[in-house]
Amino acid sequence: MLVGSAPSELKLGSTTVTGVRREVGLIYDSDVAAFQKASGATQVGPILALVDYLKAESLWDYARFYPMKSSQNAGSGSTVYGLGGLTSNNMTLVNSPTWGSDGVTFDAASSQYGTISDFSGGGTVSYWFRGTPATSGVGVLLSQWKDSEDERSVQIFDFSGQLRVARSSDGAVLDVYSNGTTPSTDTCLSAEWVDGGGRTLWINKQQESLTLVAGASKTSRHNSTADIRLMGQDGSESYESGTAVLAGFIETALTTTQRENITDLINAL
């Protein structure tokens, strides 16, 4: 019995079997092995737990996640490899954000960001962001998709001690919603967009009520060149510093239990 050259190969004589036991109680599947081979990630146990859950819940084909700790992805260069069955697209880092053990840090002074092209969807989409906010801004998951002729955008950010979700009906003007709650230093946030319906926000697993902040409409200048852009940004659309641990989305309706379990798994990364 020989371990093959690729992380996913176990050779039994001349037969190659996908998957090899690499940690106690964990067996890699072909998708995790392919991700590890492409990215060079050295720590994939927590990622495997997330993948196993998505597949067990039949959510894999609707999901795409981007682990951003250096040990859980490439750790250098401009490509953040994505994992999930929804699309094969990876994230491209622009202006050299810094890889680190805690994630990718975006520097406000250098206008750094990550971008994912050709993302499209409809119906209900849930977005996740886990990261460490700076004083005046947080690494932002700014997501945009087209459904027929409509465009939608969602932003998650921390500004003036408040978590806010911004939404758009035309891809340009964003109305800001606020819950007045300050996030923790390293927080997993989940925002759900329902096509033609509501926007909801969760801090870790706690649901927050969102209300429109009167007169707080603003124009986004960061959603016109890519479908999803990840960066540090403040409430005035200026670049700010922030570190992203993970970003991701699932393009289908979730149950409360599924959303909470996924949030727990992301927090364990």
PyRosetta script that sets phi, psi and omega in degrees:
from pyrosetta import init, pose_from_sequence

init()
pose = pose_from_sequence("MLVGSAPSELKLGSTTVTGVRREVGLIYDSDVAAFQKASGATQVGPILALVDYLKAESLWDYARFYPMKSSQNAGSGSTVYGLGGLTSNNMTLVNSPTWGSDGVTFDAASSQYGTISDFSGGGTVSYWFRGTPATSGVGVLLSQWKDSEDERSVQIFDFSGQLRVARSSDGAVLDVYSNGTTPSTDTCLSAEWVDGGGRTLWINKQQESLTLVAGASKTSRHNSTADIRLMGQDGSESYESGTAVLAGFIETALTTTQRENITDLINAL")
pose.set_psi(1, 121.8)
pose.set_omega(1, -176.7)
pose.set_phi(2, -125.2)
pose.set_psi(2, 141.3)
pose.set_omega(2, 172.5)
pose.set_phi(3, -81.3)
pose.set_psi(3, 128.2)
pose.set_omega(3, -177.9)
pose.set_phi(4, -72.4)
pose.set_psi(4, 178.8)
pose.set_omega(4, -176.5)
pose.set_phi(5, -74.0)
pose.set_psi(5, -27.0)
pose.set_omega(5, 178.6)
pose.set_phi(6, -92.4)
pose.set_psi(6, 150.7)
pose.set_omega(6, -178.2)
pose.set_phi(7, -59.9)
pose.set_psi(7, -18.0)
pose.set_omega(7, -174.8)
pose.set_phi(8, -98.2)
pose.set_psi(8, 0.3)
pose.set_omega(8, -170.3)
pose.set_phi(9, -102.6)
pose.set_psi(9, 131.3)
pose.set_omega(9, 170.0)
pose.set_phi(10, -128.2)
pose.set_psi(10, 116.6)
pose.set_omega(10, -174.3)
pose.set_phi(11, -98.1)
pose.set_psi(11, 123.1)
pose.set_omega(11, 174.2)
pose.set_phi(12, -108.9)
pose.set_psi(12, 95.0)
pose.set_omega(12, -170.0)
pose.set_phi(13, 67.4)
pose.set_psi(13, -120.9)
pose.set_omega(13, 178.5)
pose.set_phi(14, -97.8)
pose.set_psi(14, 3.6)
pose.set_omega(14, -177.3)
pose.set_phi(15, -96.4)
pose.set_psi(15, 130.1)
pose.set_omega(15, 178.0)
pose.set_phi(16, -97.8)
pose.set_psi(16, 123.9)
pose.set_omega(16, 179.8)
pose.set_phi(17, -108.6)
pose.set_psi(17, 131.0)
pose.set_omega(17, 179.5)
pose.set_phi(18, -73.8)
pose.set_psi(18, 127.6)
pose.set_omega(18, 176.1)
pose.set_phi(19, 105.3)
pose.set_psi(19, 134.9)
pose.set_omega(19, 178.1)
pose.set_phi(20, -143.6)
pose.set_psi(20, 138.6)
pose.set_omega(20, 179.0)
pose.set_phi(21, -70.3)
pose.set_psi(21, 120.7)
pose.set_omega(21, -177.0)
pose.set_phi(22, -119.0)
pose.set_psi(22, -19.0)
pose.set_omega(22, 178.3)
pose.set_phi(23, -140.4)
pose.set_psi(23, 159.5)
pose.set_omega(23, -178.0)
pose.set_phi(24, -59.9)
pose.set_psi(24, 122.5)
pose.set_omega(24, 175.6)
pose.set_phi(25, 80.2)
pose.set_psi(25, 2.1)
pose.set_omega(25, -177.4)
pose.set_phi(26, -120.4)
pose.set_psi(26, 135.1)
pose.set_omega(26, 173.9)
pose.set_phi(27, -125.8)
pose.set_psi(27, 123.3)
pose.set_omega(27, -179.2)
pose.set_phi(28, -68.4)
pose.set_psi(28, 142.8)
pose.set_omega(28, 169.9)
pose.set_phi(29, -99.0)
pose.set_psi(29, 176.0)
pose.set_omega(29, -172.7)
pose.set_phi(30, -64.8)
pose.set_psi(30, -35.0)
pose.set_omega(30, -178.4)
pose.set_phi(31, -69.9)
pose.set_psi(31, -41.9)
pose.set_omega(31, 177.5)
pose.set_phi(32, -66.1)
pose.set_psi(32, -40.6)
pose.set_omega(32, 179.1)
pose.set_phi(33, -63.0)
pose.set_psi(33, -41.4)
pose.set_omega(33, 179.0)
pose.set_phi(34, -65.4)
pose.set_psi(34, -39.5)
pose.set_omega(34, 177.4)
pose.set_phi(35, -63.1)
pose.set_psi(35, -44.4)
pose.set_omega(35, -179.2)
pose.set_phi(36, -65.0)
pose.set_psi(36, -40.6)
pose.set_omega(36, 180.0)
pose.set_phi(37, -64.6)
pose.set_psi(37, -41.6)
pose.set_omega(37, -178.3)
pose.set_phi(38, -72.1)
pose.set_psi(38, -41.5)
pose.set_omega(38, -173.1)
pose.set_phi(39, -90.6)
pose.set_psi(39, -26.7)
pose.set_omega(39, -173.8)
pose.set_phi(40, 80.1)
pose.set_psi(40, 15.4)
pose.set_omega(40, -179.7)
pose.set_phi(41, -59.1)
pose.set_psi(41, 141.8)
pose.set_omega(41, -179.7)
pose.set_phi(42, -106.4)
pose.set_psi(42, -14.7)
pose.set_omega(42, 179.6)
pose.set_phi(43, -125.3)
pose.set_psi(43, 101.3)
pose.set_omega(43, -176.4)
pose.set_phi(44, -122.9)
pose.set_psi(44, 1.8)
pose.set_omega(44, 178.6)
pose.set_phi(45, -55.6)
pose.set_psi(45, -52.8)
pose.set_omega(45, 178.3)
pose.set_phi(46, -63.3)
pose.set_psi(46, -32.5)
pose.set_omega(46, 177.9)
pose.set_phi(47, -66.8)
pose.set_psi(47, -40.5)
pose.set_omega(47, 178.9)
pose.set_phi(48, -60.3)
pose.set_psi(48, -39.0)
pose.set_omega(48, 178.8)
pose.set_phi(49, -61.4)
pose.set_psi(49, -40.8)
pose.set_omega(49, 177.6)
pose.set_phi(50, -65.5)
pose.set_psi(50, -44.7)
pose.set_omega(50, -179.9)
pose.set_phi(51, -62.4)
pose.set_psi(51, -44.6)
pose.set_omega(51, 179.4)
pose.set_phi(52, -57.7)
pose.set_psi(52, -42.4)
pose.set_omega(52, -178.5)
pose.set_phi(53, -67.6)
pose.set_psi(53, -44.7)
pose.set_omega(53, -179.8)
pose.set_phi(54, -59.9)
pose.set_psi(54, -40.2)
pose.set_omega(54, -180.0)
pose.set_phi(55, -70.7)
pose.set_psi(55, -40.8)
pose.set_omega(55, 179.9)
pose.set_phi(56, -63.2)
pose.set_psi(56, -30.7)
pose.set_omega(56, -179.4)
pose.set_phi(57, -94.6)
pose.set_psi(57, 8.7)
pose.set_omega(57, -179.8)
pose.set_phi(58, 58.8)
pose.set_psi(58, 37.0)
pose.set_omega(58, -179.7)
pose.set_phi(59, -108.3)
pose.set_psi(59, -6.7)
pose.set_omega(59, -173.2)
pose.set_phi(60, -57.5)
pose.set_psi(60, -43.8)
pose.set_omega(60, -175.8)
pose.set_phi(61, -71.2)
pose.set_psi(61, -8.2)
pose.set_omega(61, -179.8)
pose.set_phi(62, -108.8)
pose.set_psi(62, 1.6)
pose.set_omega(62, -168.6)
pose.set_phi(63, -115.7)
pose.set_psi(63, 152.0)
pose.set_omega(63, 170.4)
pose.set_phi(64, -149.9)
pose.set_psi(64, 124.2)
pose.set_omega(64, -178.7)
pose.set_phi(65, -128.1)
pose.set_psi(65, 150.8)
pose.set_omega(65, -178.5)
pose.set_phi(66, -128.1)
pose.set_psi(66, 90.1)
pose.set_omega(66, 174.1)
pose.set_phi(67, -65.9)
pose.set_psi(67, 139.2)
pose.set_omega(67, -171.0)
pose.set_phi(68, -126.9)
pose.set_psi(68, 4.2)
pose.set_omega(68, 169.3)
pose.set_phi(69, -68.5)
pose.set_psi(69, 146.4)
pose.set_omega(69, -177.1)
pose.set_phi(70, -60.5)
pose.set_psi(70, -31.5)
pose.set_omega(70, 180.0)
pose.set_phi(71, -78.8)
pose.set_psi(71, -13.5)
pose.set_omega(71, -176.2)
pose.set_phi(72, -110.2)
pose.set_psi(72, 10.1)
pose.set_omega(72, 177.7)
pose.set_phi(73, -157.0)
pose.set_psi(73, -155.4)
pose.set_omega(73, -174.3)
pose.set_phi(74, -63.3)
pose.set_psi(74, -37.3)
pose.set_omega(74, 178.7)
pose.set_phi(75, 80.3)
pose.set_psi(75, -7.5)
pose.set_omega(75, 176.7)
pose.set_phi(76, -162.8)
pose.set_psi(76, 166.0)
pose.set_omega(76, 178.5)
pose.set_phi(77, 84.8)
pose.set_psi(77, -169.6)
pose.set_omega(77, -172.5)
pose.set_phi(78, -104.7)
pose.set_psi(78, 1.8)
pose.set_omega(78, -177.5)
pose.set_phi(79, -108.9)
pose.set_psi(79, 126.1)
pose.set_omega(79, 169.3)
pose.set_phi(80, -104.9)
pose.set_psi(80, 112.9)
pose.set_omega(80, -174.8)
pose.set_phi(81, -75.6)
pose.set_psi(81, 136.2)
pose.set_omega(81, -179.7)
pose.set_phi(82, -96.2)
pose.set_psi(82, 158.0)
pose.set_omega(82, -177.3)
pose.set_phi(83, -136.8)
pose.set_psi(83, 124.7)
pose.set_omega(83, -179.9)
pose.set_phi(84, 148.5)
pose.set_psi(84, 161.6)
pose.set_omega(84, -174.9)
pose.set_phi(85, -90.2)
pose.set_psi(85, -5.1)
pose.set_omega(85, -173.6)
pose.set_phi(86, -70.1)
pose.set_psi(86, -43.2)
pose.set_omega(86, -177.0)
pose.set_phi(87, -153.8)
pose.set_psi(87, 157.5)
pose.set_omega(87, -180.0)
pose.set_phi(88, -93.4)
pose.set_psi(88, 3.3)
pose.set_omega(88, -173.8)
pose.set_phi(89, -70.2)
pose.set_psi(89, 141.2)
pose.set_omega(89, 172.3)
pose.set_phi(90, -100.7)
pose.set_psi(90, 170.2)
pose.set_omega(90, 176.1)
pose.set_phi(91, -95.4)
pose.set_psi(91, 138.8)
pose.set_omega(91, 176.5)
pose.set_phi(92, -106.8)
pose.set_psi(92, 126.9)
pose.set_omega(92, 177.3)
pose.set_phi(93, -88.7)
pose.set_psi(93, 132.5)
pose.set_omega(93, -175.5)
pose.set_phi(94, -114.1)
pose.set_psi(94, 135.8)
pose.set_omega(94, 179.3)
pose.set_phi(95, 65.4)
pose.set_psi(95, 29.3)
pose.set_omega(95, 167.4)
pose.set_phi(96, 58.1)
pose.set_psi(96, 59.9)
pose.set_omega(96, 167.3)
pose.set_phi(97, -57.9)
pose.set_psi(97, 159.3)
pose.set_omega(97, -172.5)
pose.set_phi(98, -96.5)
pose.set_psi(98, 123.1)
pose.set_omega(98, 173.4)
pose.set_phi(99, -74.0)
pose.set_psi(99, 144.7)
pose.set_omega(99, 177.0)
pose.set_phi(100, -157.7)
pose.set_psi(100, 171.8)
pose.set_omega(100, -178.1)
pose.set_phi(101, -64.7)
pose.set_psi(101, -22.8)
pose.set_omega(101, -179.4)
pose.set_phi(102, -98.6)
pose.set_psi(102, 0.3)
pose.set_omega(102, -179.6)
pose.set_phi(103, 132.3)
pose.set_psi(103, -169.3)
pose.set_omega(103, 178.5)
pose.set_phi(104, -98.4)
pose.set_psi(104, 125.3)
pose.set_omega(104, -178.5)
pose.set_phi(105, -100.9)
pose.set_psi(105, 128.3)
pose.set_omega(105, 178.3)
pose.set_phi(106, -99.3)
pose.set_psi(106, 129.4)
pose.set_omega(106, -176.7)
pose.set_phi(107, -99.1)
pose.set_psi(107, 123.5)
pose.set_omega(107, -176.7)
pose.set_phi(108, -59.4)
pose.set_psi(108, -37.1)
pose.set_omega(108, -173.9)
pose.set_phi(109, -68.7)
pose.set_psi(109, -20.1)
pose.set_omega(109, -175.1)
pose.set_phi(110, -106.2)
pose.set_psi(110, 6.2)
pose.set_omega(110, -180.0)
pose.set_phi(111, 51.1)
pose.set_psi(111, 50.5)
pose.set_omega(111, -176.9)
pose.set_phi(112, -89.0)
pose.set_psi(112, 146.8)
pose.set_omega(112, 177.6)
pose.set_phi(113, -162.3)
pose.set_psi(113, 168.4)
pose.set_omega(113, 172.4)
pose.set_phi(114, -116.6)
pose.set_psi(114, 145.0)
pose.set_omega(114, -175.9)
pose.set_phi(115, -135.2)
pose.set_psi(115, 143.2)
pose.set_omega(115, 176.3)
pose.set_phi(116, -125.3)
pose.set_psi(116, 123.2)
pose.set_omega(116, -176.8)
pose.set_phi(117, -97.2)
pose.set_psi(117, 161.9)
pose.set_omega(117, 171.3)
pose.set_phi(118, 60.6)
pose.set_psi(118, 38.2)
pose.set_omega(118, 173.8)
pose.set_phi(119, -94.6)
pose.set_psi(119, 129.0)
pose.set_omega(119, 177.8)
pose.set_phi(120, -143.3)
pose.set_psi(120, 154.7)
pose.set_omega(120, -178.9)
pose.set_phi(121, -177.3)
pose.set_psi(121, -175.9)
pose.set_omega(121, 179.5)
pose.set_phi(122, -163.3)
pose.set_psi(122, -178.8)
pose.set_omega(122, 179.8)
pose.set_phi(123, 73.7)
pose.set_psi(123, -124.2)
pose.set_omega(123, -178.7)
pose.set_phi(124, -108.9)
pose.set_psi(124, 129.5)
pose.set_omega(124, 178.2)
pose.set_phi(125, -128.0)
pose.set_psi(125, 130.8)
pose.set_omega(125, 174.3)
pose.set_phi(126, -109.7)
pose.set_psi(126, 135.2)
pose.set_omega(126, -178.6)
pose.set_phi(127, -115.4)
pose.set_psi(127, 141.0)
pose.set_omega(127, 175.8)
pose.set_phi(128, -120.6)
pose.set_psi(128, 142.2)
pose.set_omega(128, 170.2)
pose.set_phi(129, -141.7)
pose.set_psi(129, 129.1)
pose.set_omega(129, 172.1)
pose.set_phi(130, -122.7)
pose.set_psi(130, 126.6)
pose.set_omega(130, -178.0)
pose.set_phi(131, -170.3)
pose.set_psi(131, 179.8)
pose.set_omega(131, -179.5)
pose.set_phi(132, -111.6)
pose.set_psi(132, 115.3)
pose.set_omega(132, -177.7)
pose.set_phi(133, -75.7)
pose.set_psi(133, 150.6)
pose.set_omega(133, 168.3)
pose.set_phi(134, -82.7)
pose.set_psi(134, -178.9)
pose.set_omega(134, -176.7)
pose.set_phi(135, -62.1)
pose.set_psi(135, -44.5)
pose.set_omega(135, -173.5)
pose.set_phi(136, -110.0)
pose.set_psi(136, 5.9)
pose.set_omega(136, 179.3)
pose.set_phi(137, -165.8)
pose.set_psi(137, 167.9)
pose.set_omega(137, 179.0)
pose.set_phi(138, -129.8)
pose.set_psi(138, 152.8)
pose.set_omega(138, 171.2)
pose.set_phi(139, -55.1)
pose.set_psi(139, 125.5)
pose.set_omega(139, -168.5)
pose.set_phi(140, -107.7)
pose.set_psi(140, 134.2)
pose.set_omega(140, 167.3)
pose.set_phi(141, -93.7)
pose.set_psi(141, 103.0)
pose.set_omega(141, 179.2)
pose.set_phi(142, -102.6)
pose.set_psi(142, 106.6)
pose.set_omega(142, -170.1)
pose.set_phi(143, -114.0)
pose.set_psi(143, 140.0)
pose.set_omega(143, -179.9)
pose.set_phi(144, -140.1)
pose.set_psi(144, 137.6)
pose.set_omega(144, 174.5)
pose.set_phi(145, -145.5)
pose.set_psi(145, 158.5)
pose.set_omega(145, 179.9)
pose.set_phi(146, -111.5)
pose.set_psi(146, 138.0)
pose.set_omega(146, 173.7)
pose.set_phi(147, -134.9)
pose.set_psi(147, 109.8)
pose.set_omega(147, -169.8)
pose.set_phi(148, 58.5)
pose.set_psi(148, -119.2)
pose.set_omega(148, -178.2)
pose.set_phi(149, -103.7)
pose.set_psi(149, 1.9)
pose.set_omega(149, -179.7)
pose.set_phi(150, -90.9)
pose.set_psi(150, 148.0)
pose.set_omega(150, 173.3)
pose.set_phi(151, -122.7)
pose.set_psi(151, 147.0)
pose.set_omega(151, 179.8)
pose.set_phi(152, -132.1)
pose.set_psi(152, 142.4)
pose.set_omega(152, 175.2)
pose.set_phi(153, -131.6)
pose.set_psi(153, 146.4)
pose.set_omega(153, 175.9)
pose.set_phi(154, -134.3)
pose.set_psi(154, 132.0)
pose.set_omega(154, 173.6)
pose.set_phi(155, -122.1)
pose.set_psi(155, 143.8)
pose.set_omega(155, 171.6)
pose.set_phi(156, -123.4)
pose.set_psi(156, 121.8)
pose.set_omega(156, 178.5)
pose.set_phi(157, -155.0)
pose.set_psi(157, 163.1)
pose.set_omega(157, 177.9)
pose.set_phi(158, -109.0)
pose.set_psi(158, 124.7)
pose.set_omega(158, -178.6)
pose.set_phi(159, -146.0)
pose.set_psi(159, 125.9)
pose.set_omega(159, -179.9)
pose.set_phi(160, 54.5)
pose.set_psi(160, 41.9)
pose.set_omega(160, 176.0)
pose.set_phi(161, 74.2)
pose.set_psi(161, 16.3)
pose.set_omega(161, -179.4)
pose.set_phi(162, -128.5)
pose.set_psi(162, 141.3)
pose.set_omega(162, 168.1)
pose.set_phi(163, -82.8)
pose.set_psi(163, 133.9)
pose.set_omega(163, 179.2)
pose.set_phi(164, -134.3)
pose.set_psi(164, 146.6)
pose.set_omega(164, 172.0)
pose.set_phi(165, -117.4)
pose.set_psi(165, 128.0)
pose.set_omega(165, 177.0)
pose.set_phi(166, -105.8)
pose.set_psi(166, 141.4)
pose.set_omega(166, 179.3)
pose.set_phi(167, -133.1)
pose.set_psi(167, 157.9)
pose.set_omega(167, -178.4)
pose.set_phi(168, -138.3)
pose.set_psi(168, 146.1)
pose.set_omega(168, 174.7)
pose.set_phi(169, -103.8)
pose.set_psi(169, -8.9)
pose.set_omega(169, -178.7)
pose.set_phi(170, -135.3)
pose.set_psi(170, 10.0)
pose.set_omega(170, 178.3)
pose.set_phi(171, 78.6)
pose.set_psi(171, 4.6)
pose.set_omega(171, -176.9)
pose.set_phi(172, -126.1)
pose.set_psi(172, -64.9)
pose.set_omega(172, -175.9)
pose.set_phi(173, -86.1)
pose.set_psi(173, 127.1)
pose.set_omega(173, -176.8)
pose.set_phi(174, -111.9)
pose.set_psi(174, 125.4)
pose.set_omega(174, 172.2)
pose.set_phi(175, -91.1)
pose.set_psi(175, 132.8)
pose.set_omega(175, -174.1)
pose.set_phi(176, -95.8)
pose.set_psi(176, 131.3)
pose.set_omega(176, 175.5)
pose.set_phi(177, -109.9)
pose.set_psi(177, 145.7)
pose.set_omega(177, -176.2)
pose.set_phi(178, -137.2)
pose.set_psi(178, 149.7)
pose.set_omega(178, 173.3)
pose.set_phi(179, -120.1)
pose.set_psi(179, -2.9)
pose.set_omega(179, 175.3)
pose.set_phi(180, 68.5)
pose.set_psi(180, 22.7)
pose.set_omega(180, -178.2)
pose.set_phi(181, -114.1)
pose.set_psi(181, 131.5)
pose.set_omega(181, 179.7)
pose.set_phi(182, -84.2)
pose.set_psi(182, 132.1)
pose.set_omega(182, 179.7)
pose.set_phi(183, -76.2)
pose.set_psi(183, 163.8)
pose.set_omega(183, 174.3)
pose.set_phi(184, -77.0)
pose.set_psi(184, 176.4)
pose.set_omega(184, -176.4)
pose.set_phi(185, -60.6)
pose.set_psi(185, -40.7)
pose.set_omega(185, -179.4)
pose.set_phi(186, -129.9)
pose.set_psi(186, 99.8)
pose.set_omega(186, -169.0)
pose.set_phi(187, -124.2)
pose.set_psi(187, 138.4)
pose.set_omega(187, 172.1)
pose.set_phi(188, -93.0)
pose.set_psi(188, 121.0)
pose.set_omega(188, -179.8)
pose.set_phi(189, -112.9)
pose.set_psi(189, 141.4)
pose.set_omega(189, 176.4)
pose.set_phi(190, -129.8)
pose.set_psi(190, 125.8)
pose.set_omega(190, 175.8)
pose.set_phi(191, -117.0)
pose.set_psi(191, 136.2)
pose.set_omega(191, 179.6)
pose.set_phi(192, -114.1)
pose.set_psi(192, 129.7)
pose.set_omega(192, 176.0)
pose.set_phi(193, -112.6)
pose.set_psi(193, 125.1)
pose.set_omega(193, 176.9)
pose.set_phi(194, -108.2)
pose.set_psi(194, 121.7)
pose.set_omega(194, -176.9)
pose.set_phi(195, -53.9)
pose.set_psi(195, 119.7)
pose.set_omega(195, 178.9)
pose.set_phi(196, 74.2)
pose.set_psi(196, 8.2)
pose.set_omega(196, -176.0)
pose.set_phi(197, -132.5)
pose.set_psi(197, -136.9)
pose.set_omega(197, -169.3)
pose.set_phi(198, -88.7)
pose.set_psi(198, 168.5)
pose.set_omega(198, 171.7)
pose.set_phi(199, -121.3)
pose.set_psi(199, 130.4)
pose.set_omega(199, 178.4)
pose.set_phi(200, -129.3)
pose.set_psi(200, 155.6)
pose.set_omega(200, -176.2)
pose.set_phi(201, -134.0)
pose.set_psi(201, 141.8)
pose.set_omega(201, 174.1)
pose.set_phi(202, -127.7)
pose.set_psi(202, 135.0)
pose.set_omega(202, 170.3)
pose.set_phi(203, -98.8)
pose.set_psi(203, 112.0)
pose.set_omega(203, -167.9)
pose.set_phi(204, 54.2)
pose.set_psi(204, -112.5)
pose.set_omega(204, -178.9)
pose.set_phi(205, -111.8)
pose.set_psi(205, 5.0)
pose.set_omega(205, -177.8)
pose.set_phi(206, -90.5)
pose.set_psi(206, 120.3)
pose.set_omega(206, 179.4)
pose.set_phi(207, -75.1)
pose.set_psi(207, 135.3)
pose.set_omega(207, 179.2)
pose.set_phi(208, -115.5)
pose.set_psi(208, 140.8)
pose.set_omega(208, 177.8)
pose.set_phi(209, -83.2)
pose.set_psi(209, 128.5)
pose.set_omega(209, -177.8)
pose.set_phi(210, -105.9)
pose.set_psi(210, 131.2)
pose.set_omega(210, 177.0)
pose.set_phi(211, -128.1)
pose.set_psi(211, 147.2)
pose.set_omega(211, -178.6)
pose.set_phi(212, -66.6)
pose.set_psi(212, 131.3)
pose.set_omega(212, 173.5)
pose.set_phi(213, -84.9)
pose.set_psi(213, 113.6)
pose.set_omega(213, -174.0)
pose.set_phi(214, -58.5)
pose.set_psi(214, 133.0)
pose.set_omega(214, 175.0)
pose.set_phi(215, 72.3)
pose.set_psi(215, 15.0)
pose.set_omega(215, -174.6)
pose.set_phi(216, -102.2)
pose.set_psi(216, 23.0)
pose.set_omega(216, 176.5)
pose.set_phi(217, -66.1)
pose.set_psi(217, 149.4)
pose.set_omega(217, 178.4)
pose.set_phi(218, -153.3)
pose.set_psi(218, 163.9)
pose.set_omega(218, -179.0)
pose.set_phi(219, -104.8)
pose.set_psi(219, 130.5)
pose.set_omega(219, 179.3)
pose.set_phi(220, -90.3)
pose.set_psi(220, 134.2)
pose.set_omega(220, 174.8)
pose.set_phi(221, -111.2)
pose.set_psi(221, 12.2)
pose.set_omega(221, -176.3)
pose.set_phi(222, -116.3)
pose.set_psi(222, 11.7)
pose.set_omega(222, -176.7)
pose.set_phi(223, -118.3)
pose.set_psi(223, 17.3)
pose.set_omega(223, -173.7)
pose.set_phi(224, -100.4)
pose.set_psi(224, -12.8)
pose.set_omega(224, -174.0)
pose.set_phi(225, -111.6)
pose.set_psi(225, -5.3)
pose.set_omega(225, 179.9)
pose.set_phi(226, -154.6)
pose.set_psi(226, 159.0)
pose.set_omega(226, -179.9)
pose.set_phi(227, -75.9)
pose.set_psi(227, -37.3)
pose.set_omega(227, 176.5)
pose.set_phi(228, -133.9)
pose.set_psi(228, 132.9)
pose.set_omega(228, 177.3)
pose.set_phi(229, -131.5)
pose.set_psi(229, 134.2)
pose.set_omega(229, -178.5)
pose.set_phi(230, -117.5)
pose.set_psi(230, 127.0)
pose.set_omega(230, -175.5)
pose.set_phi(231, -162.5)
pose.set_psi(231, 175.7)
pose.set_omega(231, 166.2)
pose.set_phi(232, -92.5)
pose.set_psi(232, 132.4)
pose.set_omega(232, -173.9)
pose.set_phi(233, -155.8)
pose.set_psi(233, 144.9)
pose.set_omega(233, 176.6)
pose.set_phi(234, -105.8)
pose.set_psi(234, -175.7)
pose.set_omega(234, -174.1)
pose.set_phi(235, -68.4)
pose.set_psi(235, -14.2)
pose.set_omega(235, 178.4)
pose.set_phi(236, -99.3)
pose.set_psi(236, 14.7)
pose.set_omega(236, 178.0)
pose.set_phi(237, 72.8)
pose.set_psi(237, 15.2)
pose.set_omega(237, 176.7)
pose.set_phi(238, -87.6)
pose.set_psi(238, 147.6)
pose.set_omega(238, 176.7)
pose.set_phi(239, -64.8)
pose.set_psi(239, 138.3)
pose.set_omega(239, 176.4)
pose.set_phi(240, -135.4)
pose.set_psi(240, 164.1)
pose.set_omega(240, 178.7)
pose.set_phi(241, -79.4)
pose.set_psi(241, 147.1)
pose.set_omega(241, 176.6)
pose.set_phi(242, -174.7)
pose.set_psi(242, 153.8)
pose.set_omega(242, -179.5)
pose.set_phi(243, -115.2)
pose.set_psi(243, 128.7)
pose.set_omega(243, -179.7)
pose.set_phi(244, -103.4)
pose.set_psi(244, 125.7)
pose.set_omega(244, 176.0)
pose.set_phi(245, -90.7)
pose.set_psi(245, -39.5)
pose.set_omega(245, 179.7)
pose.set_phi(246, -160.0)
pose.set_psi(246, 145.6)
pose.set_omega(246, 169.7)
pose.set_phi(247, -133.2)
pose.set_psi(247, 150.5)
pose.set_omega(247, 179.7)
pose.set_phi(248, -174.3)
pose.set_psi(248, 173.1)
pose.set_omega(248, 179.0)
pose.set_phi(249, -154.6)
pose.set_psi(249, 153.3)
pose.set_omega(249, 174.7)
pose.set_phi(250, -129.8)
pose.set_psi(250, 126.5)
pose.set_omega(250, -172.2)
pose.set_phi(251, -101.3)
pose.set_psi(251, 61.2)
pose.set_omega(251, 173.4)
pose.set_phi(252, -167.9)
pose.set_psi(252, 161.0)
pose.set_omega(252, -179.8)
pose.set_phi(253, -68.5)
pose.set_psi(253, 140.0)
pose.set_omega(253, 179.9)
pose.set_phi(254, -116.4)
pose.set_psi(254, 152.0)
pose.set_omega(254, 170.2)
pose.set_phi(255, -80.6)
pose.set_psi(255, 164.3)
pose.set_omega(255, 177.8)
pose.set_phi(256, -59.5)
pose.set_psi(256, -42.0)
pose.set_omega(256, 179.9)
pose.set_phi(257, -63.0)
pose.set_psi(257, -42.4)
pose.set_omega(257, 178.7)
pose.set_phi(258, -62.6)
pose.set_psi(258, -46.1)
pose.set_omega(258, -179.5)
pose.set_phi(259, -61.7)
pose.set_psi(259, -42.9)
pose.set_omega(259, -179.2)
pose.set_phi(260, -66.9)
pose.set_psi(260, -41.0)
pose.set_omega(260, 179.8)
pose.set_phi(261, -66.6)
pose.set_psi(261, -40.7)
pose.set_omega(261, 177.8)
pose.set_phi(262, -63.5)
pose.set_psi(262, -41.1)
pose.set_omega(262, 177.8)
pose.set_phi(263, -61.8)
pose.set_psi(263, -41.7)
pose.set_omega(263, 177.3)
pose.set_phi(264, -61.7)
pose.set_psi(264, -43.1)
pose.set_omega(264, -178.4)
pose.set_phi(265, -66.5)
pose.set_psi(265, -37.1)
pose.set_omega(265, 177.6)
pose.set_phi(266, -68.4)
pose.set_psi(266, -40.4)
pose.set_omega(266, 178.5)
pose.set_phi(267, -65.1)
pose.set_psi(267, -21.5)
pose.set_omega(267, -179.5)
pose.set_phi(268, -84.5)
pose.set_psi(268, -7.9)
pose.set_omega(268, -179.0)
pose.set_phi(269, -66.5)
pose.dump_pdb("model.pdb")
